[in-house]
């Protein structure tokens, strides 16, 4: 399936602004709560590659679940997102943390930080929303320190035919119905379309390599329902 989705930044930010207050319930419900386990595993994997006091840019941070988890591990985290309403939820969620994350309104297509600013860049369930991934990956590589880590957590599609069929039925029929019932039909529809259109596994690793990253790889979660991707910035 080729990508033909409207990912205009104003449209995407407006959509996420409109669902910010119920986004967490939607996200946890969509994954049946398993996203918490994925996120925990993802943070543990990152911890094997970068020290606990490292600087991390959490791109497309949304309501801050990953930002919070990283901060709780001692990382110095900056969350960046195009949705001010989503970040308002994130700030409230992280208000008692120490070190407390910093939140910045901004786009992955024009990251408002100097070159070589971060030890790691993370993206949880946001890479598929970037309108120009090539440009965004160039920006990510720019703000990473030499040898810095890019780590991405994203929905995928199981490769096992039986599990894939069950998952696609749930994804194409149950989720859109749930979205309409809670008054978020547009957001759920976009979610389904964006996941199905998003390249995965070796294809995303190939995009990382084309952008100049090295040491690319991926790990499937829960039979391939989600996947973590990783790569390193050149120079070390």
C-alpha positions in Angstrom: 0.0 0.0 0.0 1.5 3.3 -1.0 1.4 6.4 1.2 -1.2 8.9 0.0 -2.3 10.3 3.3 -2.7 14.0 4.0 0.0 14.7 6.6 -0.2 18.5 6.4 1.3 19.7 9.7 -1.5 22.0 10.6 -4.1 19.2 9.9 -2.1 16.7 12.0 -1.5 19.1 14.9 -5.2 20.2 14.9 -6.4 16.6 14.9 -4.1 15.7 17.9 -5.1 19.0 19.7 -8.7 17.9 19.4 -8.2 14.4 21.0 -5.5 15.3 23.5 -7.8 14.8 26.5 -8.7 11.3 25.5 -5.6 10.3 23.6 -4.2 8.1 26.4 -7.4 6.2 26.8 -7.5 5.7 23.0 -3.9 4.5 22.8 -4.1 2.1 25.8 -7.4 0.8 24.6 -6.3 0.3 21.0 -3.4 -1.8 22.2 -5.4 -3.5 25.0 -2.8 -2.0 27.4 0.1 -3.8 25.9 1.7 -0.5 24.9 2.9 -0.1 28.5 4.9 -3.3 28.2 6.3 -2.2 24.8 7.4 1.1 26.2 9.1 -0.4 29.2 11.0 -2.9 27.0 11.9 -0.1 24.6 13.4 2.0 27.5 15.4 -1.0 28.7 16.8 -1.6 25.3 17.9 2.1 25.0 19.5 1.9 28.5 21.9 -0.8 27.2 23.3 1.7 24.7 23.4 5.1 26.4 24.3 6.1 30.0 21.6 7.0 32.5 22.5 10.7 32.6 22.4 11.1 28.8 20.5 13.9 27.0 17.5 12.6 25.0 15.2 14.3 22.6 11.8 12.7 22.6 10.3 13.6 19.2 6.6 13.6 18.7 6.4 13.2 22.4 2.6 13.6 22.5 1.1 13.2 26.0 4.5 12.3 27.4 4.3 8.6 28.3 7.7 7.9 26.9 9.1 11.2 28.0 8.0 10.3 31.6 9.5 6.8 31.4 12.8 8.1 30.2 12.9 10.8 32.8 12.2 8.3 35.5 15.4 6.4 34.4 17.4 9.6 35.0 17.8 10.8 31.5 17.7 14.6 30.8 14.8 14.6 28.4 13.4 17.3 26.1 10.0 16.5 24.6 9.1 18.1 21.3 5.7 18.0 19.5 3.6 20.0 17.1 0.5 19.7 19.3 0.3 22.2 22.2 -2.7 20.5 23.7 -0.9 17.1 23.8 2.1 18.7 25.4 -0.1 20.3 28.0 -1.2 16.8 29.1 2.5 15.7 29.1 3.6 18.6 31.3 0.9 17.8 33.9 1.9 14.1 33.8 5.6 14.9 34.4 5.2 17.8 36.9 6.6 15.9 39.9 9.6 14.3 38.1 13.2 15.1 38.9 14.9 15.7 36.6 11.8 17.4 35.1 11.6 17.2 31.3 11.6 20.3 29.2 8.8 20.6 26.6 9.2 22.6 23.3 6.6 23.2 20.6 8.2 22.4 17.3 8.5 20.2 14.2 10.7 17.3 13.4 11.2 18.9 10.0 12.9 21.8 11.6 14.2 20.8 15.0 15.0 24.0 17.0 18.3 22.8 18.5 22.0 23.1 17.5 24.0 20.4 15.9 25.3 17.6 18.1 22.9 18.4 21.0 21.7 15.0 22.1 23.0 11.6 23.0 19.8 10.0 21.7 16.6 10.7 19.8 13.5 8.7 20.5 10.1 8.5 18.7 7.2 6.5 20.0 4.3 6.0 17.6 5.1 9.2 15.7 7.4 8.5 12.9 4.6 7.5 10.6 3.0 11.0 11.0 6.1 12.8 9.6 5.2 14.2 6.2 8.7 14.3 4.9 10.7 11.5 6.6 13.8 12.1 4.6 14.0 15.7 5.8 13.2 14.7 9.4 15.8 12.0 9.4 18.4 14.5 8.2 17.4 16.8 11.1 17.6 14.0 13.6 21.1 13.1 12.4 22.1 16.7 12.7 21.1 17.1 16.3 22.5 13.8 17.4 26.1 13.7 18.7 28.5 11.5 16.8 27.6 8.0 17.6 24.3 9.0 19.1 21.4 6.7 19.1 18.1 6.9 17.2 15.4 4.6 18.7 11.9 4.3 17.3 8.9 2.5 18.6 6.1 2.0 16.0 3.1 -0.1 15.2 3.8 -2.9 12.6 2.0 -5.8 11.0 2.6 -9.4 12.1 4.3 -11.6 9.6 2.6 -14.7 10.8 -0.4 -15.2 8.3 -2.9 -16.2 11.0 -2.0 -13.5 13.5 -1.8 -11.0 10.6 -5.4 -11.8 9.5 -6.7 -11.5 13.0 -4.9 -8.3 13.6 -6.1 -6.8 10.3 -9.7 -7.6 11.1 -9.4 -5.9 14.5 -7.6 -3.0 12.9 -9.8 -2.4 9.9 -13.2 -3.1 11.5 -13.2 -3.0 15.3 -11.0 0.1 15.8 -12.9 2.4 13.3 -16.2 1.4 14.9 -14.8 2.1 18.4 -13.5 5.5 17.1 -16.9 6.4 15.8 -18.6 5.4 19.1 -16.4 7.7 21.1 -16.6 10.6 18.7 -13.1 10.2 17.3 -13.8 8.7 13.9 -11.4 10.9 12.0 -8.5 10.2 14.4 -9.1 6.4 14.4 -9.5 6.4 10.7 -6.2 8.2 10.2 -4.5 5.9 12.7 -5.6 2.8 10.8 -4.6 4.3 7.4 -1.3 5.6 8.6 -0.2 2.2 10.1 -1.2 0.3 7.0 0.6 2.7 4.7 3.8 2.9 6.8 6.8 0.9 5.5 8.3 -1.4 8.1 11.1 -3.8 9.1 13.9 -3.8 6.5 12.3 -0.9 4.6 12.6 1.6 7.5 16.1 0.4 8.3 16.9 1.1 4.6 15.6 4.7 5.0 17.8 5.1 8.1 20.8 3.9 6.1 19.9 6.2 3.2 19.9 9.1 5.6 23.5 8.3 6.7 22.8 6.2 9.9 24.7 3.0 10.7 24.1 -0.1 12.7 20.5 -0.3 11.9 18.2 -3.0 13.1 14.8 -3.9 14.5 13.1 -6.0 17.1 9.5 -7.2 16.9 7.1 -7.0 19.9 4.1 -9.2 20.6 4.4 -11.2 17.4 5.0 -8.2 15.2 2.1 -5.9 16.4 4.7 -3.3 17.2 8.4 -3.0 16.4 11.4 -1.1 17.7 14.0 0.3 15.3 17.4 1.5 16.1 20.4 3.1 14.4 23.5 5.2 15.2 24.6 8.5 13.9 28.0 8.4 12.1 31.2 9.7 13.5 32.3 7.4 16.3 
